[in-house]
C-alpha cells in the first residue's frame, strides 16, 4: 500500500497527489519522510501544504526547520504559510506562539492571522498574556478575524472580557453584536457553574 501511495505522488492530478500525501501522513518511516520531503517542490500549493501538514505528523521531531522555512512562502490564500504555522503548533509550541504573536497584528495576511489566532486561542485558557492579546483584538478591522476573536473570548471564558463583549453586543448595526452577545452568555453560564 505504501508503495502505491508513493507512486501516486507523481500523478499529474494535484488532487490525487494531495490525497496520497494525506494517507502517507498516517504512516511513518524513513521512506515516507523522504517521499513527503520530495513533494515540497511540487508545483501545486495545496500539495506543498499537505506535505507540510503530513511531515509535522510523521516526523515531528525533525520537521521544525522545514516548517520554519515555509512560514513566509507566498501562495494562493496563504495555504503554505498556514500549513507551516499549523504544523509548528504541533511540533514546537513555544516557537508557534512566538510566530503567532508576530503574525496576528492587523495588516498581515488574513488567512495567516486566522491560523495565528487558533494558536493564541488554544493557549489563552492557561496564559493571561494571550487572553490580553485576544481582548486587544476585539475591535480588529478585519471582520473574519474580529468574529473569530469574539468567539474565542467566549470559549476562553475570561470574565474580564464581559464589559467589552457587552459593549459590542449593545452596538446596533454591528454584525459582531450577535457573536459578542453569544460569547458573553457563554462566559456568564460558565461563571454560574463555578
Backbone as a printed PyTorch tensor [residue, N CA C, xyz], in Angstrom:
tensor([[[  0.8210,  -1.1960,   0.0000],
         [  0.0000,   0.0000,   0.0000],
         [  0.8700,   1.2670,   0.0000]],

        [[  1.8990,   1.2590,   0.8480],
         [  2.7800,   2.4240,   0.9320],
         [  3.4300,   2.7200,  -0.4150]],

        [[  3.8600,   1.6800,  -1.0900],
         [  4.5000,   1.8440,  -2.4070],
         [  3.5140,   2.4810,  -3.4010]],

        [[  2.2660,   2.0640,  -3.3540],
         [  1.2400,   2.6150,  -4.2410],
         [  1.0260,   4.0970,  -3.9510]],

        [[  1.0030,   4.4430,  -2.6830],
         [  0.8330,   5.8520,  -2.3050],
         [  2.0170,   6.6910,  -2.7810]],

        [[  3.2100,   6.1790,  -2.6190],
         [  4.3980,   6.9120,  -3.0610],
         [  4.3860,   7.0800,  -4.5840]],

        [[  3.9650,   6.0520,  -5.2980],
         [  3.8420,   6.1640,  -6.7550],
         [  2.8110,   7.2230,  -7.1430]],

        [[  1.7430,   7.3470,  -6.3520],
         [  0.6870,   8.3270,  -6.6410],
         [  1.1770,   9.7680,  -6.5120]],

        [[  2.3160,   9.9660,  -5.8720],
         [  2.8720,  11.3200,  -5.7220],
         [  3.3350,  11.8970,  -7.0560]],

        [[  3.4380,  11.0690,  -8.0710],
         [  3.8450,  11.5470,  -9.4010],
         [  2.6550,  11.6710, -10.3500]],

        [[  1.4640,  11.4360,  -9.8520],
         [  0.2620,  11.5500, -10.6930],
         [  0.1370,  12.9870, -11.1990]],

        [[ -0.2960,  13.1930, -12.4310],
         [ -0.4140,  14.5590, -12.9560],
         [ -1.5090,  15.3920, -12.2720]],

        [[ -2.4220,  14.7430, -11.5780],
         [ -3.5120,  15.4760, -10.9080],
         [ -3.1270,  15.7980,  -9.4670]],

        [[ -3.1870,  17.0850,  -9.1490],
         [ -2.8370,  17.5380,  -7.7990],
         [ -3.7410,  16.9220,  -6.7420]],

        [[ -4.9890,  16.7210,  -7.0740],
         [ -5.9160,  16.1440,  -6.0890],
         [ -5.4970,  14.7260,  -5.6960]],

        [[ -4.9840,  13.9550,  -6.6370],
         [ -4.5010,  12.5960,  -6.3390],
         [ -3.2520,  12.6760,  -5.4700]],

        [[ -2.3450,  13.5790,  -5.8230],
         [ -1.1120,  13.7350,  -5.0360],
         [ -1.4470,  14.1570,  -3.6090]],

        [[ -2.3950,  15.0840,  -3.4600],
         [ -2.7900,  15.5660,  -2.1310],
         [ -3.4040,  14.4420,  -1.3030]],

        [[ -4.2380,  13.6320,  -1.9230],
         [ -4.8550,  12.5020,  -1.2250],
         [ -3.8000,  11.4870,  -0.8030]],

        [[ -2.8580,  11.2060,  -1.6780],
         [ -1.7740,  10.2700,  -1.3410],
         [ -0.9570,  10.7940,  -0.1680]],

        [[ -0.6940,  12.0870,  -0.1720],
         [  0.0760,  12.6900,   0.9270],
         [ -0.6920,  12.5720,   2.2370]],

        [[ -1.9910,  12.8290,   2.1970],
         [ -2.8040,  12.7090,   3.4130],
         [ -2.7350,  11.2870,   3.9680]],

        [[ -2.7670,  10.2980,   3.0890],
         [ -2.6800,   8.9070,   3.5420],
         [ -1.2760,   8.5790,   4.0570]],

        [[ -0.2520,   9.0970,   3.3910],
         [  1.1140,   8.8800,   3.8760],
         [  1.3160,   9.5390,   5.2440]],

        [[  0.6030,  10.6220,   5.4880],
         [  0.6960,  11.3040,   6.7760],
         [  0.1840,  10.4750,   7.9390]],

        [[ -0.4590,   9.3690,   7.6360],
         [ -0.9480,   8.4520,   8.6800],
         [  0.0300,   7.3110,   8.9210]],

        [[  1.1390,   7.3220,   8.2050],
         [  2.1360,   6.2610,   8.3070],
         [  3.4280,   6.8510,   8.8680]],

        [[  4.4520,   6.0520,   8.9320],
         [  5.7510,   6.5560,   9.4020],
         [  6.8630,   5.7820,   8.7070]],

        [[  8.0680,   6.1940,   8.9850],
         [  9.2250,   5.5100,   8.4340],
         [ 10.0340,   6.4080,   7.5300]],

        [[ 11.2920,   6.0790,   7.3490],
         [ 12.1920,   6.9150,   6.5520],
         [ 11.7640,   7.0510,   5.0970]],

        [[ 11.1830,   6.0040,   4.5180],
         [ 10.7200,   6.0850,   3.1320],
         [  9.5750,   7.0720,   2.9770]],

        [[  8.6840,   7.0920,   3.9520],
         [  7.5520,   8.0350,   3.9370],
         [  8.0670,   9.4610,   4.0770]],

        [[  8.9550,   9.6760,   5.0220],
         [  9.5100,  11.0240,   5.2440],
         [ 10.2230,  11.5100,   3.9910]],

        [[ 11.0330,  10.6640,   3.3880],
         [ 11.7540,  11.0600,   2.1690],
         [ 10.7810,  11.3920,   1.0400]],

        [[  9.7450,  10.5910,   0.8930],
         [  8.7580,  10.8520,  -0.1600],
         [  8.0400,  12.1790,   0.0850]],

        [[  7.6770,  12.4250,   1.3310],
         [  6.9940,  13.6880,   1.6500],
         [  7.9090,  14.8950,   1.4100]],

        [[  9.1560,  14.7760,   1.7990],
         [ 10.1040,  15.8720,   1.5500],
         [ 10.2530,  16.1230,   0.0560]],

        [[ 10.1850,  15.0820,  -0.7250],
         [ 10.2950,  15.2260,  -2.1740],
         [  9.1440,  16.0060,  -2.7870]],

        [[  8.0000,  16.0120,  -2.1270],
         [  6.8400,  16.7340,  -2.6700],
         [  6.8290,  18.2110,  -2.2890]],

        [[  7.7740,  18.6410,  -1.5160],
         [  7.8150,  20.0510,  -1.1040],
         [  8.1500,  20.9940,  -2.2600]],

        [[  8.6210,  20.4470,  -3.3630],
         [  8.9200,  21.2670,  -4.5420],
         [  7.8260,  21.1500,  -5.5990]],

        [[  6.6940,  20.5890,  -5.2410],
         [  5.5910,  20.3880,  -6.1790],
         [  5.0880,  21.7390,  -6.7000]],

        [[  4.5230,  21.7310,  -7.8760],
         [  4.0050,  22.9660,  -8.4800],
         [  2.6670,  23.3960,  -7.8820]],

        [[  1.9930,  22.5010,  -7.1660],
         [  0.6980,  22.8180,  -6.5570],
         [  0.8890,  23.2950,  -5.1200]],

        [[  0.3400,  24.4670,  -4.8220],
         [  0.4050,  25.0000,  -3.4510],
         [ -0.2620,  24.0430,  -2.4610]],

        [[ -1.3680,  23.4740,  -2.8680],
         [ -2.1130,  22.5840,  -1.9700],
         [ -1.3290,  21.2950,  -1.6780]],

        [[ -0.5850,  20.8200,  -2.6390],
         [  0.2480,  19.6340,  -2.4320],
         [  1.3550,  19.9640,  -1.4270]],

        [[  1.9980,  21.1030,  -1.5900],
         [  3.0560,  21.5090,  -0.6560],
         [  2.4770,  21.6670,   0.7480]],

        [[  1.3170,  22.3060,   0.8500],
         [  0.6760,  22.4900,   2.1590],
         [  0.3510,  21.1430,   2.7950]],

        [[ -0.1730,  20.2130,   2.0150],
         [ -0.4820,  18.8760,   2.5360],
         [  0.7940,  18.1780,   3.0070]],

        [[  1.8840,  18.3650,   2.2790],
         [  3.1640,  17.7650,   2.6640],
         [  3.6570,  18.3150,   3.9970]],

        [[  3.5200,  19.6070,   4.1870],
         [  3.9450,  20.2140,   5.4530],
         [  3.1220,  19.6660,   6.6210]],

        [[  1.8110,  19.5740,   6.4250],
         [  0.9540,  19.0290,   7.4910],
         [  1.3390,  17.5760,   7.7940]],

        [[  1.5640,  16.7910,   6.7360],
         [  1.9220,  15.3920,   6.9300],
         [  3.2770,  15.2480,   7.6190]],

        [[  4.2450,  16.0430,   7.2030],
         [  5.5710,  15.9850,   7.8370],
         [  5.5060,  16.3380,   9.3170]],

        [[  4.6510,  17.2820,   9.6750],
         [  4.5410,  17.6550,  11.0930],
         [  3.9990,  16.4880,  11.9200]],

        [[  3.2850,  15.5700,  11.2820],
         [  2.7610,  14.3910,  11.9830],
         [  3.7620,  13.2310,  11.9920]],

        [[  4.3400,  12.9340,  10.8340],
         [  5.1620,  11.7190,  10.7380],
         [  6.6150,  11.9250,  11.1660]],

        [[  7.0750,  13.1690,  11.1920],
         [  8.4650,  13.4450,  11.5690],
         [  8.5300,  14.6860,  12.4470]],

        [[  7.6730,  14.7200,  13.4550],
         [  7.5450,  15.9260,  14.2790],
         [  8.8530,  16.3320,  14.9530]],

        [[  9.6950,  15.3840,  15.2620],
         [ 10.9620,  15.7020,  15.9250],
         [ 11.9240,  16.4620,  15.0160]],

        [[ 11.7710,  16.3170,  13.6990],
         [ 12.7070,  16.9380,  12.7680],
         [ 12.0570,  17.9280,  11.8000]],

        [[ 10.7510,  18.0970,  11.8860],
         [ 10.0380,  18.9190,  10.9040],
         [ 10.1460,  20.4180,  11.1760]],

        [[ 10.5500,  20.8020,  12.3570],
         [ 10.5670,  22.2210,  12.7340],
         [ 11.3120,  23.1200,  11.7640]],

        [[ 12.4970,  22.7170,  11.3500],
         [ 13.2760,  23.5790,  10.4560],
         [ 12.6220,  23.6900,   9.0810]],

        [[ 12.0150,  22.6140,   8.6240],
         [ 11.3070,  22.6580,   7.3340],
         [ 10.0990,  23.5860,   7.4440]],

        [[  9.3300,  23.4380,   8.5110],
         [  8.1420,  24.2740,   8.6970],
         [  8.5220,  25.7490,   8.7760]],

        [[  9.5820,  26.0550,   9.5150],
         [ 10.0330,  27.4620,   9.6280],
         [ 10.4070,  28.0260,   8.2570]],

        [[ 11.0170,  27.2020,   7.4200],
         [ 11.4470,  27.6590,   6.0970],
         [ 10.2700,  28.0300,   5.1980]],

        [[  9.0980,  27.4980,   5.4800],
         [  7.9300,  27.7500,   4.6310],
         [  6.9600,  28.7760,   5.2260]],

        [[  7.3040,  29.3820,   6.3500],
         [  6.3940,  30.3270,   7.0090],
         [  6.0770,  31.5590,   6.1630]],

        [[  6.9820,  31.9760,   5.3360],
         [  6.7530,  33.1750,   4.5240],
         [  6.6390,  32.8610,   3.0390]],

        [[  6.3650,  31.6290,   2.7110],
         [  6.2300,  31.2430,   1.3100],
         [  4.8880,  31.7370,   0.7740]],

        [[  4.9120,  32.5710,  -0.2510],
         [  3.6440,  33.0640,  -0.7980],
         [  2.8990,  31.9680,  -1.5540]],

        [[  1.5860,  31.9640,  -1.4200],
         [  0.7350,  31.0130,  -2.1400],
         [ -0.6910,  31.5420,  -2.1200]],

        [[ -1.5170,  31.0100,  -2.9860],
         [ -2.9170,  31.4150,  -3.0320],
         [ -3.5630,  31.1270,  -1.6810]],

        [[ -4.2500,  32.1310,  -1.1470],
         [ -4.8910,  32.0240,   0.1760],
         [ -3.9130,  31.6530,   1.2870]],

        [[ -2.6370,  31.8480,   1.0350],
         [ -1.6020,  31.5550,   2.0340],
         [ -1.6620,  30.1340,   2.5720]],

        [[ -2.0630,  29.1790,   1.7220],
         [ -2.2160,  27.8070,   2.2060],
         [ -0.8930,  27.2040,   2.6890]],

        [[  0.2150,  27.6020,   2.0860],
         [  1.5020,  27.0460,   2.5080],
         [  1.9180,  27.6100,   3.8620]],

        [[  1.8670,  28.9230,   4.0200],
         [  2.2500,  29.5380,   5.3000],
         [  1.3300,  29.0780,   6.4250]],

        [[  0.0450,  28.9560,   6.1350],
         [ -0.9210,  28.4990,   7.1460],
         [ -0.6050,  27.0590,   7.5550]],

        [[ -0.2970,  26.2050,   6.5930],
         [  0.0620,  24.8210,   6.9120],
         [  1.3430,  24.7630,   7.7450]],

        [[  2.3170,  25.5960,   7.4050],
         [  3.5720,  25.6270,   8.1680],
         [  3.3150,  26.0930,   9.6010]],

        [[  2.5150,  27.1220,   9.7650],
         [  2.2090,  27.6320,  11.1020],
         [  1.4180,  26.6010,  11.9080]],

        [[  0.4520,  25.9830,  11.2880],
         [ -0.3320,  24.9410,  11.9740],
         [  0.5490,  23.7640,  12.3620]],

        [[  1.4600,  23.3830,  11.4800],
         [  2.3820,  22.3010,  11.7930],
         [  3.2840,  22.6350,  12.9640]],

        [[  3.7340,  23.8890,  13.0130],
         [  4.5700,  24.3130,  14.1440],
         [  3.8330,  24.1750,  15.4640]],

        [[  2.5370,  24.4340,  15.4440],
         [  1.7500,  24.3440,  16.6720],
         [  1.8200,  22.9480,  17.2780]],

        [[  1.9900,  21.9370,  16.4470],
         [  2.0620,  20.5760,  16.9740],
         [  3.4900,  20.0860,  17.1820]],

        [[  4.4770,  20.7870,  16.6450],
         [  5.8630,  20.3230,  16.7840],
         [  6.7140,  21.1810,  17.7150]],

        [[  6.4150,  22.4770,  17.7970],
         [  7.2100,  23.3930,  18.6200],
         [  6.2980,  24.5070,  19.1230]],

        [[  5.5860,  24.2290,  20.1990],
         [  4.5530,  25.1590,  20.6720],
         [  5.1240,  26.5220,  21.0720]],

        [[  6.3250,  26.5600,  21.6120],
         [  6.9130,  27.8520,  22.0030],
         [  7.1920,  28.7110,  20.7690]],

        [[  7.7720,  28.1060,  19.7440],
         [  8.0330,  28.8470,  18.5130],
         [  6.7130,  29.2360,  17.8390]],

        [[  5.7500,  28.3250,  17.8540],
         [  4.4500,  28.6230,  17.2460],
         [  3.8060,  29.8270,  17.9280]],

        [[  3.9200,  29.9060,  19.2360],
         [  3.3690,  31.0450,  19.9860],
         [  4.0550,  32.3350,  19.5570]],

        [[  5.3750,  32.3080,  19.4680],
         [  6.1300,  33.4970,  19.0630],
         [  5.7400,  33.9400,  17.6560]],

        [[  5.6780,  32.9930,  16.7320],
         [  5.3130,  33.3180,  15.3520],
         [  3.8730,  33.8080,  15.2840]],

        [[  2.9930,  33.2040,  16.0570],
         [  1.5890,  33.6340,  16.0750],
         [  1.4740,  35.0790,  16.5410]],

        [[  2.2150,  35.4390,  17.5650],
         [  2.1690,  36.8140,  18.0730],
         [  2.7400,  37.8030,  17.0550]],

        [[  3.7030,  37.3650,  16.2590],
         [  4.2490,  38.2210,  15.2000],
         [  3.2910,  38.3380,  14.0180]],

        [[  2.4680,  37.3270,  13.8290],
         [  1.5950,  37.2280,  12.6620],
         [  0.2290,  37.8630,  12.8770]],

        [[ -0.2000,  38.0100,  14.1160],
         [ -1.5760,  38.4130,  14.4130],
         [ -1.8840,  39.8960,  14.1710]],

        [[ -0.9390,  40.8260,  14.1620],
         [ -1.3130,  42.2390,  14.0160],
         [ -2.0620,  42.5500,  12.7180]],

        [[ -2.9390,  43.5180,  12.8150],
         [ -3.7130,  43.9790,  11.6580],
         [ -2.7560,  44.3930,  10.5420]],

        [[ -3.1200,  44.0480,   9.3200],
         [ -2.2880,  44.3680,   8.1670],
         [ -1.5490,  43.1620,   7.6180]],

        [[ -1.3970,  42.1310,   8.4450],
         [ -0.7870,  40.8900,   7.9590],
         [ -1.8370,  40.1160,   7.1540]],

        [[ -1.4470,  39.1560,   6.3360],
         [ -2.4190,  38.4080,   5.5330],
         [ -3.4960,  37.7440,   6.4060]],

        [[ -4.7620,  37.9290,   6.0460],
         [ -5.8700,  37.4390,   6.8860],
         [ -5.8410,  35.9390,   7.1690]],

        [[ -5.5210,  35.1050,   6.2000],
         [ -5.5140,  33.6590,   6.4490],
         [ -4.4310,  33.2840,   7.4620]],

        [[ -3.2960,  33.9480,   7.3760],
         [ -2.2290,  33.6880,   8.3480],
         [ -2.6640,  34.1550,   9.7300]],

        [[ -3.3430,  35.3020,   9.7620],
         [ -3.8190,  35.8240,  11.0510],
         [ -4.8060,  34.8620,  11.6960]],

        [[ -5.6840,  34.2810,  10.9040],
         [ -6.6550,  33.3340,  11.4500],
         [ -5.9590,  32.0820,  11.9910]],

        [[ -4.9200,  31.6130,  11.2950],
         [ -4.1540,  30.4690,  11.7970],
         [ -3.4400,  30.8400,  13.0960]],

        [[ -2.8800,  32.0390,  13.1400],
         [ -2.2150,  32.5110,  14.3600],
         [ -3.2170,  32.6290,  15.5060]],

        [[ -4.3990,  33.0890,  15.1800],
         [ -5.4390,  33.2260,  16.1950],
         [ -5.7890,  31.8700,  16.8080]],

        [[ -5.8080,  30.8270,  15.9930],
         [ -6.0690,  29.4850,  16.5220],
         [ -5.0360,  29.0740,  17.5560]],

        [[ -3.7850,  29.3930,  17.3080],
         [ -2.7150,  29.0750,  18.2630],
         [ -2.8730,  29.8850,  19.5330]],

        [[ -3.1620,  31.1620,  19.3750],
         [ -3.3410,  32.0370,  20.5370],
         [ -4.5450,  31.5790,  21.3590]],

        [[ -5.6300,  31.2490,  20.6770],
         [ -6.8490,  30.7970,  21.3720],
         [ -6.5600,  29.5430,  22.2050]],

        [[ -5.8430,  28.5850,  21.6460],
         [ -5.5590,  27.3460,  22.3750],
         [ -4.7430,  27.6060,  23.6420]],

        [[ -3.8440,  28.5690,  23.5830],
         [ -3.0230,  28.8460,  24.7530],
         [ -3.6310,  29.8210,  25.7360]],

        [[ -4.6840,  30.5070,  25.3420],
         [ -5.2300,  31.6000,  26.1560],
         [ -5.8800,  31.1410,  27.4580]],

        [[ -6.3770,  29.9400,  27.5170],
         [ -7.0120,  29.4880,  28.7720],
         [ -6.0280,  29.4550,  29.9230]],

        [[ -4.7940,  29.1000,  29.6240],
         [ -3.7990,  28.9780,  30.6850],
         [ -2.8110,  30.1410,  30.7230]],

        [[ -2.9100,  31.0780,  29.7910],
         [ -1.9310,  32.1600,  29.7050],
         [ -2.6330,  33.5200,  29.6850]],

        [[ -2.5460,  34.2700,  30.7800],
         [ -3.2210,  35.5680,  30.8430],
         [ -2.7090,  36.5700,  29.7910]],

        [[ -1.4590,  36.4440,  29.3890],
         [ -0.9420,  37.3410,  28.3550],
         [ -1.6460,  37.0990,  27.0160]],

        [[ -1.9300,  35.8390,  26.7170],
         [ -2.6330,  35.5330,  25.4710],
         [ -4.1000,  35.9470,  25.5510]],

        [[ -4.6860,  35.8740,  26.7510],
         [ -6.0600,  36.3790,  26.9150],
         [ -6.0920,  37.8780,  26.6510]],

        [[ -5.0590,  38.5890,  27.0990],
         [ -4.9830,  40.0370,  26.8520],
         [ -4.8450,  40.3280,  25.3610]],

        [[ -4.0980,  39.4950,  24.6530],
         [ -3.9580,  39.6630,  23.2030],
         [ -5.3200,  39.5040,  22.5410]],

        [[ -6.0660,  38.4720,  22.9370],
         [ -7.4030,  38.2700,  22.3770],
         [ -8.2810,  39.4890,  22.6190]],

        [[ -8.2740,  39.9720,  23.8350],
         [ -9.1020,  41.1270,  24.1770],
         [ -8.7150,  42.3540,  23.3620]],

        [[ -7.4250,  42.5140,  23.1170],
         [ -6.9590,  43.6740,  22.3410],
         [ -7.4010,  43.6010,  20.8790]],

        [[ -7.7470,  42.4180,  20.4180],
         [ -8.1690,  42.2370,  19.0230],
         [ -9.6880,  42.3040,  18.8470]],

        [[-10.4100,  42.6010,  19.9120],
         [-11.8740,  42.5700,  19.8470],
         [-12.4620,  43.6470,  18.9350]],

        [[-11.6760,  44.6470,  18.5860],
         [-12.1500,  45.6950,  17.6710],
         [-11.3600,  45.6640,  16.3590]],

        [[-10.8330,  44.5150,  16.0210],
         [ -9.9940,  44.3800,  14.8280],
         [-10.7350,  44.8310,  13.5770]],

        [[ -9.9930,  45.3920,  12.6420],
         [-10.5690,  45.9120,  11.4110],
         [-10.9560,  44.8550,  10.3900]],

        [[-10.5010,  43.6270,  10.5640],
         [-10.8630,  42.5490,   9.6560],
         [-12.0550,  41.8030,  10.2430]],

        [[-13.1480,  41.7610,   9.5110],
         [-14.3960,  41.1750,  10.0130],
         [-14.2280,  39.7080,  10.4090]],

        [[-13.5380,  38.9220,   9.5900],
         [-13.3700,  37.4940,   9.8980],
         [-12.5360,  37.2960,  11.1560]],

        [[-11.4650,  38.0670,  11.2800],
         [-10.6110,  37.9620,  12.4670],
         [-11.3920,  38.4100,  13.6980]],

        [[-12.1060,  39.5250,  13.5770],
         [-12.8680,  40.0310,  14.7210],
         [-13.9100,  39.0100,  15.1770]],

        [[-14.6300,  38.4190,  14.2430],
         [-15.6310,  37.4100,  14.6060],
         [-14.9770,  36.2200,  15.3080]],

        [[-13.8500,  35.7680,  14.7750],
         [-13.1400,  34.6410,  15.3860],
         [-12.6370,  34.9990,  16.7840]],

        [[-12.1840,  36.2290,  16.9640],
         [-11.7150,  36.6840,  18.2800],
         [-12.8710,  36.6830,  19.2750]],

        [[-14.0070,  37.2160,  18.8640],
         [-15.1560,  37.2760,  19.7680],
         [-15.6170,  35.8750,  20.1670]],

        [[-15.5940,  34.9380,  19.2310],
         [-15.9320,  33.5510,  19.5630],
         [-14.8940,  32.9640,  20.5260]],

        [[-13.6340,  33.2560,  20.2640],
         [-12.5620,  32.7370,  21.1220],
         [-12.6910,  33.2750,  22.5440]],

        [[-13.0750,  34.5330,  22.6740],
         [-13.2560,  35.1000,  24.0150],
         [-14.3280,  34.3240,  24.7840]],

        [[-15.3810,  33.9280,  24.1050],
         [-16.4140,  33.1240,  24.7460],
         [-15.9140,  31.7370,  25.1200]],

        [[-15.0790,  31.1510,  24.2830],
         [-14.5180,  29.8270,  24.5640],
         [-13.5540,  29.8610,  25.7370]],

        [[-12.7240,  30.8940,  25.7660],
         [-11.7160,  31.0090,  26.8160],
         [-12.3840,  31.2800,  28.1560]],

        [[-13.4300,  32.1100,  28.1530],
         [-14.2380,  32.3090,  29.3460],
         [-13.6890,  33.2690,  30.3830]],

        [[-12.8870,  34.2190,  29.9790],
         [-12.3210,  35.1870,  30.9180],
         [-13.3640,  36.2700,  31.2190]],

        [[-13.7470,  36.3770,  32.4880],
         [-14.8000,  37.3380,  32.8400],
         [-14.3800,  38.7940,  32.5920]],

        [[-13.0900,  39.0630,  32.4710],
         [-12.6530,  40.4380,  32.1710],
         [-13.0630,  40.8680,  30.7670]],

        [[-13.4560,  39.9240,  29.9310],
         [-13.9000,  40.2520,  28.5790],
         [-15.3690,  40.6720,  28.5420]],

        [[-16.0900,  40.4760,  29.6360],
         [-17.5320,  40.7410,  29.6300],
         [-17.8920,  42.1770,  29.2820]],

        [[-17.1960,  43.1450,  29.8430],
         [-17.5580,  44.5410,  29.5540],
         [-17.3490,  44.8700,  28.0720]],

        [[-16.2890,  44.3570,  27.5010],
         [-16.0370,  44.5820,  26.0740],
         [-17.0950,  43.8810,  25.2280]],

        [[-17.3880,  42.6370,  25.5610],
         [-18.3920,  41.8840,  24.8170],
         [-19.7730,  42.5260,  24.9360]],

        [[-20.1170,  42.9810,  26.1470],
         [-21.4120,  43.6430,  26.3430],
         [-21.5090,  44.9310,  25.5360]],

        [[-20.4230,  45.6920,  25.4780],
         [-20.4200,  46.9430,  24.7070],
         [-20.6150,  46.6590,  23.2140]],

        [[-19.9570,  45.6390,  22.7130],
         [-20.1080,  45.2750,  21.2990],
         [-21.5230,  44.7500,  21.0500]],

        [[-22.0340,  43.9450,  21.9690],
         [-23.3750,  43.3750,  21.8270],
         [-24.4400,  44.4610,  21.8060]],

        [[-24.1900,  45.5740,  22.4760],
         [-25.1710,  46.6620,  22.5530],
         [-25.1260,  47.5830,  21.3370]],

        [[-24.1580,  47.3880,  20.4720],
         [-23.9990,  48.2450,  19.3040],
         [-24.9570,  47.8040,  18.2060]],

        [[-25.8770,  48.6940,  17.8450],
         [-26.8140,  48.3310,  16.7790],
         [-26.1190,  48.4790,  15.4300]],

        [[-26.4750,  47.6120,  14.5230],
         [-25.8860,  47.6580,  13.1900],
         [-24.5220,  47.0090,  13.0950]],

        [[-23.9830,  46.5390,  14.1990],
         [-22.6860,  45.8740,  14.1830],
         [-22.9140,  44.3800,  13.9820]],

        [[-22.3570,  43.8300,  12.9150],
         [-22.5280,  42.4020,  12.6240],
         [-21.9480,  41.5240,  13.7150]],

        [[-21.0280,  42.0490,  14.4600],
         [-20.3890,  41.2650,  15.5110],
         [-21.2240,  41.2220,  16.7860]],

        [[-22.2870,  42.0080,  16.8540],
         [-23.0860,  42.1000,  18.0780],
         [-23.6240,  40.7430,  18.5190]],

        [[-24.1590,  39.9700,  17.5910],
         [-24.7280,  38.6660,  17.9520],
         [-23.6490,  37.7160,  18.4730]],

        [[-22.4810,  37.7560,  17.8600],
         [-21.3790,  36.8870,  18.3140],
         [-20.9310,  37.3070,  19.7000]],

        [[-20.8120,  38.6150,  19.9240],
         [-20.4060,  39.1170,  21.2410],
         [-21.4290,  38.7320,  22.3020]],

        [[-22.7000,  38.8570,  21.9700],
         [-23.7670,  38.5070,  22.9110],
         [-23.6880,  37.0170,  23.2630]],

        [[-23.4990,  36.1720,  22.2630],
         [-23.3850,  34.7300,  22.4820],
         [-22.1670,  34.3940,  23.3510]],

        [[-21.0530,  35.0540,  23.1050],
         [-19.8430,  34.7960,  23.8950],
         [-20.0100,  35.2570,  25.3340]],

        [[-20.6440,  36.4070,  25.5210],
         [-20.8930,  36.8950,  26.8850],
         [-21.8030,  35.9200,  27.6350]],

        [[-22.7990,  35.3880,  26.9560],
         [-23.7010,  34.4060,  27.5700],
         [-22.9340,  33.1550,  27.9780]],

        [[-22.0250,  32.6980,  27.1170],
         [-21.2060,  31.5200,  27.4410],
         [-20.3690,  31.7540,  28.6890]],

        [[-19.7640,  32.9330,  28.7750],
         [-18.9220,  33.2390,  29.9380],
         [-19.7700,  33.2710,  31.2010]],

        [[-20.9060,  33.9480,  31.1400],
         [-21.7720,  34.0380,  32.3250],
         [-22.2720,  32.6610,  32.7460]],

        [[-22.6010,  31.8390,  31.7800],
         [-23.0560,  30.4890,  32.0740],
         [-21.9490,  29.7000,  32.7770]],

        [[-20.7450,  29.8340,  32.2780],
         [-19.6080,  29.1360,  32.8850],
         [-19.3440,  29.6400,  34.2990]],

        [[-19.4900,  30.9560,  34.5110],
         [-19.2600,  31.5310,  35.8400],
         [-20.2940,  31.0360,  36.8350]],

        [[-21.5350,  30.8410,  36.3980],
         [-22.5860,  30.3490,  37.2940],
         [-22.2950,  28.9280,  37.7610]],

        [[-21.6750,  28.1380,  36.8660],
         [-21.3630,  26.7530,  37.2130],
         [-20.2070,  26.6410,  38.1910]],

        [[-19.3650,  27.6560,  38.2120],
         [-18.1710,  27.6040,  39.0890],
         [-18.4910,  28.0050,  40.4610]]])
